[in-house]
Amino acid sequence: MEVVPLSSADAVAALAADTIEALVRSRPACVLGVATGSTPVPTYAELVARHRAGTGPSYGEVRAFLLDEYVGLPAGHPQSYRATIARELTDDLGIAAERVHGPDPTDPATAGASYEQALLDAGGVDLQVLGIGSDGHLAFNEPGSSLASATRIKTLTETTRRDNARFFGSVDDVPRHVLTQGLGTILRARHLLFIATGSGKADAVAAAVEGPLTASCPASILQLHPHATVLLDPDAAAGLARLDHYREVYAAKPDWQGL
Ligand code: PGA
């Protein structure tokens, strides 16, 4: 795991965008794993701004796979993750709707197995963007999730439903059920690009990066992955015991190495 403490949330977005663009340039038909929520919004805005300015790569051959989706929202609901990712990223990058995939919330009983098969058929995810919940969840794998889990239906914790109430107006309107890639699914992505910003994430980041590997902090599976990059702003990094060491390592990193 490479932990990269950066000077600001803007610096996180810029480096995350650089990393995604470098993949798309080197592999135009790559498979991007996309997260929703507030954290990746500045990264996506940066990618879109560069694309509009003509300095970004072409995304015409890219396929995108969502991490998770709410169950029970009407089709086309603006807070569905399929609608969210189209609005925030894929439409503006010119990734056609049929190249954007998510678990099918209309058939939760079979959606998990179908989505796992779709990921296999696509050759797996090259780069997975990840955020973290304030309770340590990864995608919608809440504390207690199997470290080997596959895509399946899950029940959100009260903490997550309260955290997400800002998107719905009230906590009562936040769906209770979701479909989410499992922790075992996420571990199969070839590169995990984990980003966290803001003081509300400091405890969860410290637990994920420096705490024990445990289902009680699903994001701690980062420690099991052979290529996990953790981009943090100063607030999100504030709980890390080895912060000075991570800074020193990144400052001395040779240019040829990349992320
Ligand atoms: P946030 O959510 O980016 O909206 O904070 C992250 C998550 O729940 O994984």
Residues whose N, C-alpha, C, O or C-beta is under 5 A from the ligand:
A	BS01	PGA	T36 G37 S38 T39 P40 G131 I132 G133 H137 A139
